[in-house]
Amino acid sequence: MWDCMIDCFKQLGKLEKAEALIRRLLLERPNDSMLYCYLGDITMEASYYDAAIKMSNDHNSRARKSFGFLMLLRNQFDSAYKHLRRSLELQPIQVSFEPEHFEAWNNLSAAYIKLGQKDRARRILQEALKFNYEHPKVWENYLLLCVDTAQFDQAIKAFHRLLDLNKQQQDDEILDIIATRVLKICDEFTLCLQVGSDETTTEAVILKTELIKLFGRLSAVQTMSSKMWKCYASLKKPKNNNVEEVEKYIKLLERALLADSNKPDWKKDATLSCSVLSSALELAGERLRFASIKGEDSVKQTKARVRISLRPIVTIAEKEYGQ
C-alpha cells in the first residue's frame, strides 16, 4: 500500500511529500531495506541504495538494480555494470522496465554505440521509447540508429513521430540518405521480378510509398529546401509514360527550382547560384525528355519554353560570374 502512495506522489511531482512519508515509515521500520530504495529513488542519492544493500546483506536485487540505473544516468558505466550484474545474479529473470529509468536506457544505448553494437543500441532505445513516448532527443537518437542499421521503415515512423512533437523538425541530410537508400533498394528489388520474388518487391514498394507519404506531410506543414523537393521528385519520378504522373513529377522539380530562386539575392551567393542553375537544367532536361510522350509538336513547344525559362537565369549568372 505504501509503495503505491509513494508512486502516486512521484507521478504528481510531489517529491517532498513522498520523501516525508518514507522518512516517517523509516522511524517505524528502520530495518526495511526497500524503504531505503524508495528514498534513493526520490533523492537520487547513492548512499541510500548502499544502505539498502548492507541492510539486506546484499540480497536486495531492487537496490542493486536501482543503483545500477543511477550509475548509468551518471555515465559511470563500470559501476553500473557491476550493480546490474549483481541484480541479475540475485534475480535472474528481470522483465520489468521502469518508466522513470528511460534516460538510463538511453545512456546504455550510447554505451553500445561506443562498442560498435548499433543494432543492439537501437533495440535498447526501442525499449526506452515504450516508457517515454514524448522525448524528442531519444526519438532523434533512435532515428539516427535506424538509418545506420538500415531499418528504414522504422526511421520513417520515427521522423513522423518527431513531426508530431515538432512540426518544424528538419534534417535534410538524414532524409536525403533515406531517400537515396530506399531508391537503391527499389532498383535492386525490381530485379527480383525476374526471378519471381514478388513478396520482396512488394516490401520495397511499400517502403517507397511510406517515404512518399512522409515527404507529402513535410511539404504540407513546413517550407522545404530545394534539396528536399528534389528528393521528393526522385521518389515520384514515373517509370512509365503516364501523363498525369509526369506532370506531378515536373511540378515537384519546379518547386525545387523556386525554393532557391525565390530567395532574396540568390544571384550574389555562388553556392545558391549553382543550385539554381543545376535545378533549372535538370527541370529543362526532364521537360524535354517527357515532351516526346506527347509527340513532335510537344517537343518543339517545350524547346521554346525551355529556352525562355533558361535565358534570364543564364544571363544573371554570366553577369555576376562571367561566361
VENRA-V216385 format. One record per run of one state. SS is the DSSP state (@ for helix, = for strand, . for the rest). FROM is the first residue (numbers start at 1). LEN is the number of residues. If there is no record, write none. Layout:
SS/FROM/LEN
SS/FROM/LEN
This chain:
./1/1
@/2/10
./12/3
@/15/14
./29/4
@/33/11
./44/2
@/46/10
./56/5
@/61/13
./74/3
@/77/14
./91/8
@/99/16
./115/3
@/118/14
./132/4
@/136/13
./149/3
@/152/14
./166/6
@/172/24
./196/2
@/198/24
./222/4
@/226/11
./237/6
@/243/19
./262/4
@/266/3
./269/1
@/270/22
./292/4
@/296/26
./322/2
